[in-house]
Amino acid sequence: MRRVAMAAGLAALLAIGGAVTLNRLDSAYPPPLDPAPLSVEVLDRDGALLRAYAASDGRWRLPADIDTLDPQFLKMLVAYEDKRFWSHPGVDMRALGRAALQLLWNGRIVSGGSTLSMQLARLIEPREARSFSAKFRQIARALQIERRLSKREILERYLTLAPYGGNLEGVRAASLAWFGKEPHRLGLEEAALLVALPQSPEARRPDRHPQMAKAARDRVLARMAGAGVIIESEVARASEAKLAGRRLPMPAYAAHLADAVVQAEPDERVHRLTISRRAQAGLEEVAARAARGLGPRVSVAMVLADAQTGAVLARVGSAGYFNATRAGWIDMSVAERSPGSTLKPFIYGLAFEEGLVMQETMIEDRPGNFSGYRPRNFDMAYQGDVSVRTALQMSLNVPAIRLLDAVGPVRLVARMRQAGVPPALPPGETPGLAIGLGGAGLTLEGLVQLYGGLANQGRVRPLHYLEGAEIAAHPPSVLTPQATWQVADILSGVAPPRDAPRLGIAYKTGTSYGYRDAWSVGYDGRHVLGVWAGRPDGGSVPGLTGYLAAAPILFEAFSRSGVGIVPFPPAPAGAIRLAASDLSFPMRRFSVSGGGFRAGAPVEPAPEIVFPPQGARIDVGLARGARVMPLALKINGGRAPFRWLANGEPLPDAYRRRRASWVPDGGGASTLTVIDAAGRSASVDVFLE
């Protein structure tokens, strides 16, 4: 009995000593678990991969996350490689014993008995030669790994580092390269191939050794059916599936933008953008197809943005990032080019703001001399007298310059700068009338930001690409809500290009001098999309115009973007469209002299409502249950006659005096608006009780 106790004590001491020794060895020689360099990822607003970059060692290595991997693939992998993975301590003694017996019986290695933990040990500490010492080292490392990492972490690291042929490492890179998709939902035949590849990644590459790859895949399927992991009837179908015959390129959506973002933050591994991959893919396809139809050296750029937030939903820098014949590496969305006629809506908007014209005001389209500047229409023809609405819809040059001469090019440039989009002018040169026809430099990105103001009731949101960007509470304005409504009402009436569907958008086209740049910018009640087409080297493309080249791209891209058309908002208070017969006499015709002086221009200040004041709470008898009392209305300035509107409805009479009255039909919040003979307006919000 005493001897038994002594033996037991000695065994305990040896066990403790062995454990202490192993702990010291483990601490002295830890496994090299420092993470391998990973590929940089650029993701869209929903987390989908837009573009990936090879890791610093030249490998495509994307991290694996069990929660986002196909469950069937994981089940097959564990059943095929290490069926007791979730229960053993890193080494499967039963599998090792079986492998040893097979070696003795057959005189060669039939199965290695390696666990996934041992395979991870080999991946983090590779050894060229296969030997007993190498196997023992893997066993020791596997035990060490199991002490440091959870089973989930071990599996994720293995699926991040496992080789899949060439410079592909990890199941995500393999799935993208061989199947063109993330490993979320793999087909049975795809999952089987990914299980088989890491054992002999070069010998089983489906692009170089398709027969060996297919044989390995089919063996996995057969074993999984035998193990009851998949049903037998699925094996035949999956075995007949065609094998991936070539390696696909990694995703490269929004390539120019991805490059810029990665260069700006080189230490970040994951970059999240506001881009929508669906919209980006659709616009890139449209751009590539359109460029092929426009000529061998022509490129196409597009920017799609949310006007209410400034978030860029898609940005196409060229007709093909890797297309050398079209200089696809040049990002034309940020290149300064002549904007052609695309600034005309802002000229007309300023004229509406100033009360110089209304939509049915007649304006001359005849040759004019503006201090030596003699603009001509694009087709060299003239229409005579036309309405302002027609002049903008037809994009006539001379009427636009007449209005710009009246409002002043300095004011136009000031509004553009206020909106954060200053035009590029020659050094030391002041803005001239030529800016109205494209005589300045502007980027497509800047133009889309400007038009975002037209789609957002005059408020301009600076464009941004990074998720989580701060949005200013009080964005700058480029035009008043009333002026932007007038512009949208006109541009939404422009006929779509030939064979294009009516989408319910407002749009404007432009062509720069010498057929170098074709533009088209369109917007709905929320989104704005800009299109540029031309040669990146600035060469002329005969016949390249905004209406014939860029407008069809705009309509197709809007349809393919997937954003859905948002209706325009209702007219704000004070914004009305009057028939020509309802215009006051001074508003029926606009004219300027050759030197730029307006004939009959209003000299009075704009109207201002002095009573009731803005935000006032007014007792009209409703609280006492008495008869509703008339509300006095008073204004200063303006040109008679005056038209009053209450909550958007015109009062029955026009007033020549600056005093009027209104009998409300109910209480609560109300908006009062006055419009003078020059079309200028003022509004106040009051509360009646």
C-alpha positions as CSV (number, residue, x, y, z in Angstrom):
1,M,0.0,0.0,0.0
2,R,2.8,2.3,0.9
3,R,4.6,1.5,-2.4
4,V,1.4,2.3,-4.3
5,A,1.2,5.7,-2.6
6,M,4.8,6.5,-3.3
7,A,4.4,5.5,-6.9
8,A,1.3,7.7,-7.2
9,G,3.1,10.6,-5.7
10,L,6.1,10.2,-8.0
11,A,3.7,10.1,-11.0
12,A,2.1,13.3,-9.8
13,L,5.5,15.0,-9.4
14,L,6.5,13.9,-12.9
15,A,3.2,15.1,-14.3
16,I,3.6,18.5,-12.6
17,G,7.2,18.7,-13.7
18,G,6.3,17.8,-17.2
19,A,3.5,20.4,-17.3
20,V,5.9,23.1,-15.9
21,T,8.5,22.2,-18.5
22,L,6.0,22.3,-21.3
23,N,4.7,25.7,-20.1
24,R,8.2,27.0,-20.1
25,L,8.9,25.7,-23.5
26,D,5.6,27.0,-24.7
27,S,6.5,30.5,-23.3
28,A,10.0,30.3,-24.7
29,Y,9.0,29.2,-28.2
30,P,5.5,30.5,-28.9
31,P,4.0,29.9,-32.4
32,P,4.3,32.8,-34.9
33,L,0.7,33.9,-34.8
34,D,1.3,37.5,-36.0
35,P,-1.3,38.0,-38.7
36,A,-0.1,37.9,-42.3
37,P,-0.5,41.1,-44.4
38,L,-4.1,41.3,-45.7
39,S,-5.5,42.8,-48.9
40,V,-6.9,46.4,-48.7
41,E,-10.6,46.4,-49.3
42,V,-12.9,49.2,-50.5
43,L,-16.5,48.5,-49.7
44,D,-19.8,50.1,-50.8
45,R,-22.5,51.5,-48.6
46,D,-23.9,48.0,-47.9
47,G,-20.6,46.4,-47.2
48,A,-20.2,44.8,-50.7
49,L,-16.7,44.6,-52.1
50,L,-16.0,47.3,-54.7
51,R,-12.3,46.9,-55.1
52,A,-9.5,44.9,-53.5
53,Y,-5.7,45.3,-53.6
54,A,-3.1,42.6,-53.4
55,A,-1.4,42.4,-50.0
56,S,2.1,43.8,-49.5
57,D,3.6,40.4,-50.3
58,G,1.8,40.2,-53.6
59,R,-0.8,37.8,-52.4
60,W,-4.6,38.1,-52.7
61,R,-5.4,37.5,-49.1
62,L,-8.9,38.5,-47.7
63,P,-9.9,37.7,-44.1
64,A,-12.5,35.0,-43.6
65,D,-15.5,35.4,-41.3
66,I,-17.4,32.2,-40.5
67,D,-20.6,34.1,-40.1
68,T,-20.5,35.1,-43.8
69,L,-19.3,31.8,-45.3
70,D,-21.6,29.3,-46.9
71,P,-22.7,26.8,-44.1
72,Q,-22.6,23.9,-46.5
73,F,-19.0,24.6,-47.4
74,L,-18.0,24.7,-43.7
75,K,-19.7,21.5,-43.0
76,M,-18.1,19.8,-45.9
77,L,-14.6,21.2,-45.1
78,V,-14.7,19.9,-41.5
79,A,-16.1,16.5,-42.5
80,Y,-13.5,16.0,-45.2
81,E,-10.4,17.5,-43.5
82,D,-10.9,17.0,-39.7
83,K,-14.2,15.5,-38.6
84,R,-13.4,15.7,-34.9
85,F,-12.2,19.3,-35.2
86,W,-14.6,20.7,-32.7
87,S,-13.7,18.2,-29.9
88,H,-10.0,17.4,-30.1
89,P,-7.2,19.5,-28.4
90,G,-5.3,20.2,-31.7
91,V,-4.2,16.6,-32.4
92,D,-6.6,13.8,-33.3
93,M,-4.9,10.7,-31.8
94,R,-7.3,8.3,-33.6
95,A,-6.4,9.8,-37.0
96,L,-2.7,9.8,-36.2
97,G,-2.9,6.1,-35.1
98,R,-4.8,5.2,-38.3
99,A,-2.2,7.0,-40.4
100,A,0.7,5.2,-38.6
101,L,-0.9,1.8,-39.2
102,Q,-1.5,2.6,-42.9
103,L,2.1,3.6,-43.2
104,L,3.4,0.4,-41.7
105,W,0.9,-1.8,-43.7
106,N,1.4,-0.1,-47.1
107,G,5.0,1.1,-46.8
108,R,3.9,4.6,-47.8
109,I,1.8,7.5,-46.5
110,V,-1.8,6.9,-47.3
111,S,-3.3,9.6,-45.1
112,G,-1.5,12.2,-43.0
113,G,-3.8,12.4,-40.0
114,S,-3.3,16.1,-39.9
115,T,-6.0,18.3,-38.2
116,L,-6.9,21.7,-39.3
117,S,-4.9,23.0,-36.3
118,M,-1.9,21.2,-37.6
119,Q,-2.5,22.5,-41.1
120,L,-2.7,26.0,-39.8
121,A,0.7,25.4,-38.0
122,R,2.2,24.4,-41.4
123,L,0.8,27.5,-43.0
124,I,2.2,29.9,-40.4
125,E,5.5,28.1,-40.3
126,P,6.0,26.4,-43.7
127,R,8.7,23.7,-44.2
128,E,9.7,22.3,-47.5
129,A,10.6,18.7,-46.6
130,R,8.0,16.2,-45.3
131,S,9.6,14.4,-42.4
132,F,8.8,12.9,-39.0
133,S,10.5,15.8,-37.3
134,A,8.4,18.3,-39.3
135,K,5.3,16.3,-38.3
136,F,6.2,16.3,-34.6
137,R,6.8,20.1,-34.8
138,Q,3.4,20.5,-36.4
139,I,1.8,18.5,-33.5
140,A,3.6,20.7,-30.9
141,R,2.6,23.9,-32.7
142,A,-1.0,22.7,-33.0
143,L,-1.2,22.1,-29.3
144,Q,0.2,25.6,-28.7
145,I,-2.2,27.1,-31.2
146,E,-5.2,25.5,-29.4
147,R,-4.1,27.0,-26.1
148,R,-4.1,30.5,-27.6
149,L,-7.0,30.5,-30.1
150,S,-10.6,29.4,-30.0
151,K,-11.8,26.9,-32.5
152,R,-13.6,29.6,-34.5
153,E,-10.4,31.7,-34.7
154,I,-8.4,28.6,-35.8
155,L,-10.9,27.9,-38.6
156,E,-11.0,31.5,-39.7
157,R,-7.2,31.8,-39.8
158,Y,-7.0,28.6,-41.8
159,L,-9.5,29.8,-44.3
160,T,-7.6,33.1,-44.6
161,L,-4.2,31.5,-45.3
162,A,-5.0,28.3,-47.1
163,P,-3.5,28.2,-50.7
164,Y,-5.9,28.0,-53.7
165,G,-3.5,28.3,-56.6
166,G,-1.2,31.0,-57.8
167,N,-1.1,34.0,-55.5
168,L,-4.6,33.2,-54.1
169,E,-4.8,32.6,-50.4
170,G,-8.0,32.2,-48.4
171,V,-11.5,31.1,-49.4
172,R,-12.7,34.6,-50.2
173,A,-10.0,35.3,-52.7
174,A,-10.5,31.9,-54.2
175,S,-14.2,32.2,-54.5
176,L,-13.9,35.7,-56.2
177,A,-11.2,34.5,-58.6
178,W,-12.7,31.1,-59.6
179,F,-16.4,31.9,-59.4
180,G,-16.7,35.7,-59.4
181,K,-18.6,36.0,-56.1
182,E,-18.2,36.1,-52.4
183,P,-18.5,32.7,-50.6
184,H,-21.9,33.5,-49.1
185,R,-23.9,31.0,-51.1
186,L,-21.8,28.5,-53.0
187,G,-23.1,25.9,-55.3
188,L,-22.5,22.3,-54.2
189,E,-19.9,21.8,-56.9
190,E,-18.2,25.1,-56.0
191,A,-18.0,24.2,-52.3
192,A,-16.5,20.8,-53.2
193,L,-13.8,22.4,-55.4
194,L,-12.8,24.8,-52.6
195,V,-12.5,21.9,-50.2
196,A,-10.2,20.0,-52.6
197,L,-7.9,22.8,-53.8
198,P,-5.8,23.5,-50.7
199,Q,-4.4,19.9,-50.6
200,S,-2.6,20.4,-54.0
201,P,-3.3,24.0,-55.1
202,E,-1.1,24.1,-58.1
203,A,-1.7,20.6,-59.4
204,R,-5.5,21.1,-59.2
205,R,-5.8,24.7,-60.6
206,P,-9.0,24.6,-62.7
207,D,-7.5,27.0,-65.3
208,R,-4.4,24.9,-65.9
209,H,-5.3,21.4,-64.9
210,P,-9.1,21.1,-65.3
211,Q,-9.1,17.3,-65.3
212,M,-7.3,16.9,-62.1
213,A,-9.4,19.7,-60.5
214,K,-12.6,17.9,-61.6
215,A,-11.4,14.5,-60.3
216,A,-10.5,16.0,-56.9
217,R,-13.8,17.8,-56.7
218,D,-15.7,14.6,-57.5
219,R,-13.8,12.7,-54.9
220,V,-14.9,15.2,-52.3
221,L,-18.5,14.9,-53.4
222,A,-18.4,11.1,-53.2
223,R,-16.9,11.1,-49.7
224,M,-19.4,13.6,-48.5
225,A,-22.2,11.5,-49.8
226,G,-20.7,8.4,-48.1
227,A,-20.5,10.4,-44.9
228,G,-24.1,11.5,-45.1
229,V,-23.2,15.2,-45.4
230,I,-25.0,15.5,-48.7
231,I,-27.7,13.4,-50.3
232,E,-26.7,10.9,-52.9
233,S,-28.9,12.3,-55.6
234,E,-27.1,15.7,-55.5
235,V,-23.7,14.1,-56.3
236,A,-24.5,13.2,-59.9
237,R,-25.8,16.7,-60.6
238,A,-22.9,18.5,-59.0
239,S,-20.4,16.1,-60.7
240,E,-21.8,17.1,-64.1
241,A,-21.5,20.8,-63.5
242,K,-19.0,22.7,-65.7
243,L,-15.7,23.6,-64.0
244,A,-14.5,27.1,-63.8
245,G,-12.1,27.3,-66.8
246,R,-10.4,30.5,-66.1
247,R,-9.3,32.8,-63.3
248,L,-11.5,36.0,-63.1
249,P,-10.1,39.4,-62.2
250,M,-10.7,40.8,-58.8
251,P,-13.5,43.3,-58.5
252,A,-12.5,46.8,-59.6
253,Y,-15.6,48.9,-59.3
254,A,-15.2,52.7,-58.9
255,A,-11.5,52.1,-59.5
256,H,-10.4,55.7,-59.8
257,L,-12.3,56.7,-56.6
258,A,-10.9,53.6,-54.8
259,D,-7.4,54.6,-55.8
260,A,-7.9,58.2,-54.5
261,V,-9.4,57.0,-51.2
262,V,-6.6,54.4,-50.5
263,Q,-3.9,57.0,-51.4
264,A,-5.5,59.5,-49.0
265,E,-5.6,57.0,-46.1
266,P,-2.8,54.4,-46.8
267,D,-2.8,53.1,-43.2
268,E,-6.5,52.0,-43.4
269,R,-7.2,48.4,-44.5
270,V,-11.0,48.8,-45.0
271,H,-12.5,51.8,-46.6
272,R,-16.3,52.2,-46.6
273,L,-17.8,54.5,-49.3
274,T,-21.3,55.9,-50.0
275,I,-21.2,54.2,-53.4
276,S,-23.9,51.7,-54.3
277,R,-22.3,48.8,-56.0
278,R,-25.5,48.1,-58.0
279,A,-25.6,51.6,-59.3
280,Q,-21.9,51.7,-60.0
281,A,-21.9,48.4,-61.9
282,G,-24.9,49.6,-64.0
283,L,-23.3,52.9,-64.9
284,E,-19.9,51.4,-65.7
285,E,-21.6,49.0,-68.1
286,V,-23.5,51.8,-69.8
287,A,-20.3,53.9,-70.1
288,A,-18.3,51.1,-71.7
289,R,-21.0,50.3,-74.2
290,A,-21.7,54.0,-75.0
291,A,-18.0,54.7,-75.6
292,R,-17.7,51.9,-78.1
293,G,-20.5,53.5,-80.1
294,L,-18.9,57.0,-80.0
295,G,-15.4,56.3,-81.3
296,P,-12.1,54.5,-80.7
297,R,-10.6,57.2,-78.4
298,V,-13.7,58.5,-76.7
299,S,-14.2,58.1,-73.0
300,V,-17.3,58.6,-70.8
301,A,-17.5,59.7,-67.2
302,M,-20.5,59.9,-64.9
303,V,-21.3,61.0,-61.3
304,L,-24.6,60.1,-59.5
305,A,-25.4,61.8,-56.2
306,D,-28.1,62.1,-53.6
307,A,-28.8,65.9,-53.7
308,Q,-30.3,65.9,-50.2
309,T,-27.2,64.5,-48.5
310,G,-24.4,65.0,-51.0
311,A,-23.6,61.3,-50.9
312,V,-22.1,60.0,-54.2
313,L,-23.9,56.9,-55.2
314,A,-21.7,56.1,-58.3
315,R,-18.7,57.7,-59.9
316,V,-17.4,56.4,-63.3
317,G,-14.1,58.0,-64.1
318,S,-13.7,56.5,-67.6
319,A,-15.2,54.0,-70.0
320,G,-12.8,51.4,-68.7
321,Y,-10.1,51.7,-66.1
322,F,-7.8,49.2,-67.9
323,N,-8.7,50.4,-71.4
324,A,-5.4,51.9,-72.7
325,T,-6.8,53.0,-76.1
326,R,-9.3,55.3,-74.3
327,A,-6.7,56.5,-71.7
328,G,-8.9,54.8,-69.1
329,W,-6.5,55.5,-66.3
330,I,-7.4,59.2,-66.5
331,D,-10.3,60.1,-64.1
332,M,-12.4,62.4,-66.3
333,S,-14.9,63.0,-63.5
334,V,-12.4,65.4,-61.8
335,A,-10.8,66.9,-65.0
336,E,-11.5,70.5,-65.7
337,R,-13.2,71.0,-69.1
338,S,-15.4,73.6,-70.7
339,P,-19.0,73.1,-69.5
340,G,-20.7,74.4,-72.6
341,S,-24.3,75.5,-72.1
342,T,-24.8,73.6,-68.8
343,L,-24.6,76.8,-66.7
344,K,-27.6,78.4,-68.5
345,P,-30.2,77.1,-66.0
346,F,-28.4,79.2,-63.3
347,I,-28.5,82.3,-65.4
348,Y,-32.2,81.9,-65.9
349,G,-32.6,81.2,-62.2
350,L,-30.9,84.4,-61.3
351,A,-33.2,86.3,-63.7
352,F,-36.2,84.7,-62.1
353,E,-34.9,85.7,-58.6
354,E,-34.4,89.3,-59.7
355,G,-37.9,89.5,-61.1
356,L,-36.5,90.3,-64.5
357,V,-38.6,87.7,-66.4
358,M,-41.2,85.0,-66.0
359,Q,-41.5,81.9,-68.1
360,E,-43.8,83.4,-70.7
361,T,-41.9,86.7,-71.0
362,M,-40.8,87.3,-74.5
363,I,-37.1,87.7,-75.2
364,E,-35.1,88.5,-78.4
365,D,-33.1,85.8,-80.2
366,R,-31.4,88.0,-82.7
367,P,-27.7,89.0,-83.2
368,G,-26.4,91.3,-80.5
369,N,-23.2,93.1,-79.6
370,F,-22.3,93.2,-76.0
371,S,-19.4,95.5,-75.8
372,G,-17.6,93.6,-78.6
373,Y,-18.8,90.2,-77.6
374,R,-21.1,88.8,-80.3
375,P,-22.5,85.4,-79.3
376,R,-24.1,83.2,-81.9
377,N,-26.4,80.2,-81.6
378,F,-25.1,76.7,-82.0
379,D,-26.8,76.2,-85.3
380,M,-26.0,79.7,-86.5
381,A,-29.8,80.4,-86.9
382,Y,-32.0,82.7,-84.9
383,Q,-35.6,82.3,-83.7
384,G,-36.6,86.0,-83.4
385,D,-38.9,86.6,-80.4
386,V,-39.3,83.6,-78.2
387,S,-40.6,83.0,-74.6
388,V,-38.0,82.6,-71.8
389,R,-39.3,79.0,-71.4
390,T,-38.6,78.2,-75.1
391,A,-35.3,79.9,-75.0
392,L,-34.0,77.7,-72.2
393,Q,-35.5,74.6,-73.5
394,M,-33.9,75.2,-76.9
395,S,-30.7,76.3,-75.2
396,L,-30.5,79.4,-77.3
397,N,-27.2,81.3,-76.8
398,V,-28.2,84.9,-77.4
399,P,-31.1,85.1,-74.9
400,A,-29.0,83.5,-72.2
401,I,-26.3,86.1,-72.8
402,R,-28.9,88.9,-72.7
403,L,-30.0,87.7,-69.3
404,L,-26.4,87.2,-68.0
405,D,-25.6,90.7,-69.1
406,A,-28.6,91.9,-67.0
407,V,-27.8,89.9,-63.8
408,G,-24.0,90.2,-64.2
409,P,-21.5,87.4,-64.7
410,V,-19.8,88.4,-61.4
411,R,-23.1,87.5,-59.6
412,L,-23.2,84.1,-61.4
413,V,-19.6,83.3,-60.4
414,A,-20.3,84.5,-56.8
415,R,-23.2,82.1,-56.5
416,M,-21.1,79.2,-57.9
417,R,-18.4,80.0,-55.3
418,Q,-21.0,80.2,-52.6
419,A,-22.0,76.7,-53.6
420,G,-18.5,75.5,-53.3
421,V,-17.9,75.1,-57.0
422,P,-15.7,78.0,-58.2
423,P,-15.1,78.0,-62.0
424,A,-11.5,78.0,-63.3
425,L,-10.7,81.3,-64.9
426,P,-7.4,82.5,-66.4
427,P,-5.2,84.1,-63.7
428,G,-6.1,87.7,-63.0
429,E,-9.1,87.6,-65.4
430,T,-12.5,88.8,-64.2
431,P,-15.7,86.8,-65.1
432,G,-17.1,87.8,-68.5
433,L,-20.2,87.0,-70.5
434,A,-18.4,84.1,-72.2
435,I,-18.8,82.1,-69.0
436,G,-22.4,81.6,-69.9
437,L,-21.4,79.6,-73.0
438,G,-18.6,77.5,-71.4
439,G,-15.8,80.1,-71.1
440,A,-14.5,78.7,-67.9
441,G,-13.2,75.4,-66.5
442,L,-15.4,73.1,-64.5
443,T,-15.3,69.4,-63.5
444,L,-18.1,67.0,-63.9
445,E,-18.0,66.5,-60.1
446,G,-18.4,70.2,-59.5
447,L,-21.2,70.4,-62.1
448,V,-23.2,67.6,-60.4
449,Q,-22.7,69.4,-57.0
450,L,-24.2,72.6,-58.6
451,Y,-27.1,70.8,-60.1
452,G,-27.7,69.2,-56.7
453,G,-28.9,72.6,-55.6
454,L,-31.5,72.6,-58.4
455,A,-32.7,69.2,-57.1
456,N,-32.7,70.3,-53.5
457,Q,-34.7,73.5,-53.7
458,G,-31.6,75.7,-54.0
459,R,-29.6,74.2,-51.2
460,V,-26.2,72.7,-52.2
461,R,-24.8,69.8,-50.4
462,P,-21.0,69.3,-50.9
463,L,-20.4,65.9,-52.4
464,H,-18.8,63.2,-50.2
465,Y,-17.8,59.6,-50.7
466,L,-16.9,58.3,-47.2
467,E,-19.6,56.7,-45.0
468,G,-20.1,58.7,-41.8
469,A,-19.2,62.0,-43.3
470,E,-20.7,65.0,-41.4
471,I,-23.6,66.8,-43.1
472,A,-23.9,70.6,-42.5
473,A,-27.1,71.7,-40.9
474,H,-27.3,74.8,-43.0
475,P,-26.0,74.2,-46.5
476,P,-25.3,77.2,-48.8
477,S,-27.8,78.2,-51.5
478,V,-27.2,78.7,-55.2
479,L,-30.8,79.9,-56.0
480,T,-34.0,80.5,-54.1
481,P,-36.6,77.7,-53.9
482,Q,-38.9,79.7,-56.1
483,A,-36.2,80.1,-58.8
484,T,-35.2,76.5,-58.7
485,W,-38.9,75.5,-59.1
486,Q,-39.2,77.7,-62.2
487,V,-36.0,76.1,-63.7
488,A,-37.2,72.6,-63.0
489,D,-40.6,73.3,-64.5
490,I,-38.9,74.4,-67.7
491,L,-36.3,71.7,-67.9
492,S,-38.7,68.8,-67.1
493,G,-40.5,69.8,-70.2
494,V,-37.6,69.2,-72.5
495,A,-38.2,66.2,-74.8
496,P,-36.1,63.2,-74.2
497,P,-33.6,62.1,-76.9
498,R,-34.7,59.8,-79.6
499,D,-35.9,56.4,-78.5
500,A,-35.4,57.3,-74.8
501,P,-38.3,56.8,-72.4
502,R,-39.8,59.7,-70.5
503,L,-38.5,59.4,-67.0
504,G,-39.9,62.4,-65.3
505,I,-36.5,64.1,-64.9
506,A,-35.3,67.6,-65.7
507,Y,-32.2,67.8,-67.8
508,K,-29.8,70.1,-69.7
509,T,-27.2,69.4,-72.3
510,G,-24.1,71.2,-73.3
511,T,-21.4,71.1,-76.0
512,S,-18.0,72.8,-75.7
513,Y,-16.3,74.7,-78.5
514,G,-14.9,72.5,-81.3
515,Y,-16.9,69.4,-80.3
516,R,-14.4,68.6,-77.6
517,D,-16.9,67.9,-74.7
518,A,-20.4,66.6,-74.7
519,W,-22.4,67.1,-71.4
520,S,-25.8,66.1,-70.0
521,V,-27.0,66.7,-66.5
522,G,-30.4,65.5,-65.2
523,Y,-32.2,65.4,-61.9
524,D,-35.4,64.4,-60.2
525,G,-36.7,65.3,-56.8
526,R,-33.7,63.9,-55.1
527,H,-31.0,62.5,-57.4
528,V,-28.7,64.2,-59.9
529,L,-26.7,62.5,-62.6
530,G,-24.0,64.1,-64.7
531,V,-22.5,62.7,-67.9
532,W,-19.4,63.8,-69.9
533,A,-18.2,62.3,-73.1
534,G,-15.1,63.2,-75.2
535,R,-11.5,62.5,-75.7
536,P,-9.3,62.7,-72.5
537,D,-6.6,64.4,-74.6
538,G,-9.0,67.2,-75.5
539,G,-9.1,66.3,-79.1
540,S,-12.1,67.2,-81.3
541,V,-14.7,64.6,-82.1
542,P,-16.8,65.9,-85.1
543,G,-20.5,65.6,-84.4
544,L,-20.1,65.0,-80.7
545,T,-22.9,67.1,-79.0
546,G,-24.6,67.0,-75.7
547,Y,-28.0,66.1,-77.1
548,L,-26.9,63.4,-79.5
549,A,-24.1,61.8,-77.5
550,A,-24.5,62.6,-73.8
551,A,-28.2,62.8,-73.4
552,P,-29.0,59.2,-74.5
553,I,-26.3,58.0,-72.0
554,L,-28.0,60.1,-69.3
555,F,-31.4,58.5,-69.8
556,E,-30.0,54.9,-70.0
557,A,-27.8,55.4,-67.0
558,F,-30.7,56.8,-64.9
559,S,-32.8,53.7,-65.9
560,R,-29.9,51.3,-65.0
561,S,-28.9,53.0,-61.8
562,G,-31.7,51.4,-59.8
563,V,-32.3,54.5,-57.6
564,G,-35.9,55.1,-58.8
565,I,-37.3,58.4,-60.0
566,V,-38.4,60.7,-57.1
567,P,-41.1,63.2,-58.0
568,F,-40.4,66.9,-57.9
569,P,-41.7,68.7,-54.8
570,P,-44.7,71.0,-55.1
571,A,-44.2,74.6,-55.9
572,P,-43.1,76.7,-52.9
573,A,-45.0,79.7,-51.8
574,G,-44.6,82.5,-54.4
575,A,-43.7,80.3,-57.3
576,I,-46.4,80.4,-60.0
577,R,-46.5,79.9,-63.7
578,L,-48.6,82.6,-65.4
579,A,-49.9,82.5,-68.9
580,A,-48.7,85.3,-71.2
581,S,-52.1,87.0,-71.1
582,D,-51.9,87.2,-67.3
583,L,-48.5,88.9,-67.2
584,S,-48.3,92.6,-66.3
585,F,-47.3,94.8,-69.1
586,P,-43.7,95.3,-68.0
587,M,-43.2,91.5,-67.7
588,R,-44.5,90.7,-71.2
589,R,-41.2,91.5,-72.9
590,F,-37.6,91.6,-71.8
591,S,-35.0,93.5,-73.9
592,V,-31.5,94.8,-73.4
593,S,-29.5,97.2,-75.5
594,G,-26.3,96.1,-77.2
595,G,-24.4,97.6,-74.4
596,G,-26.2,95.6,-71.8
597,F,-28.6,98.2,-70.4
598,R,-32.2,96.9,-69.7
599,A,-35.1,98.9,-71.2
600,G,-37.9,99.3,-68.7
601,A,-36.1,97.5,-65.9
602,P,-37.7,97.9,-62.5
603,V,-36.0,100.5,-60.3
604,E,-38.1,100.0,-57.2
605,P,-36.8,97.8,-54.5
606,A,-38.2,94.3,-54.2
607,P,-41.5,94.0,-52.2
608,E,-41.3,93.4,-48.5
609,I,-44.2,92.3,-46.2
610,V,-44.2,94.6,-43.2
611,F,-47.5,93.3,-41.7
612,P,-48.0,90.7,-40.6
613,P,-44.4,90.1,-39.5
614,Q,-42.7,86.8,-40.0
615,G,-43.6,84.2,-37.3
616,A,-46.4,86.3,-35.7
617,R,-49.3,84.8,-33.8
618,I,-52.4,86.8,-34.6
619,D,-55.8,86.9,-32.9
620,V,-58.5,87.0,-35.6
621,G,-61.3,86.0,-33.3
622,L,-61.2,82.2,-33.6
623,A,-60.3,81.6,-30.0
624,R,-63.4,83.6,-28.8
625,G,-65.7,81.9,-31.2
626,A,-66.5,85.3,-32.8
627,R,-66.8,86.2,-36.4
628,V,-63.4,85.9,-38.1
629,M,-61.9,89.4,-38.5
630,P,-60.2,90.5,-41.8
631,L,-56.4,90.5,-41.6
632,A,-54.6,93.6,-42.8
633,L,-51.8,93.2,-45.3
634,K,-49.1,95.8,-45.8
635,I,-46.0,95.9,-48.0
636,N,-43.1,98.3,-48.8
637,G,-41.4,98.5,-52.2
638,G,-42.3,96.6,-55.3
639,R,-44.1,97.6,-58.5
640,A,-47.9,97.7,-58.7
641,P,-50.1,95.9,-59.4
642,F,-49.6,93.3,-56.6
643,R,-51.0,89.8,-56.5
644,W,-51.5,88.2,-53.0
645,L,-51.5,84.5,-52.3
646,A,-52.8,82.8,-49.1
647,N,-51.5,79.3,-48.6
648,G,-50.7,79.1,-52.3
649,E,-54.2,80.3,-53.4
650,P,-54.4,83.7,-55.1
651,L,-56.8,86.3,-53.6
652,P,-59.5,87.3,-56.1
653,D,-58.3,90.8,-56.8
654,A,-55.0,92.4,-57.8
655,Y,-54.1,95.5,-55.8
656,R,-52.4,98.7,-57.0
657,R,-52.0,100.0,-53.4
658,R,-49.6,98.5,-50.9
659,R,-52.4,97.7,-48.5
660,A,-54.9,94.8,-48.8
661,S,-57.0,92.6,-46.6
662,W,-57.7,88.9,-46.3
663,V,-60.4,87.0,-44.5
664,P,-59.0,83.6,-43.3
665,D,-61.2,80.6,-43.7
666,G,-59.6,78.9,-40.7
667,G,-56.9,79.0,-38.1
668,G,-53.5,77.5,-37.7
669,A,-50.3,78.0,-39.7
670,S,-50.6,80.1,-42.9
671,T,-48.3,81.4,-45.5
672,L,-48.8,84.8,-47.2
673,T,-47.1,85.7,-50.4
674,V,-47.1,88.8,-52.5
675,I,-45.8,89.1,-56.1
676,D,-45.3,92.4,-57.8
677,A,-45.5,93.3,-61.5
678,A,-41.9,92.5,-62.0
679,G,-42.4,88.9,-60.7
680,R,-40.5,89.5,-57.5
681,S,-42.0,87.9,-54.4
682,A,-41.9,87.9,-50.6
683,S,-43.5,85.5,-48.1
684,V,-44.2,85.3,-44.4
685,D,-45.4,82.5,-42.2
686,V,-47.9,83.3,-39.4
687,F,-50.2,81.5,-37.0
688,L,-53.9,82.5,-36.8
689,E,-55.9,81.9,-33.6
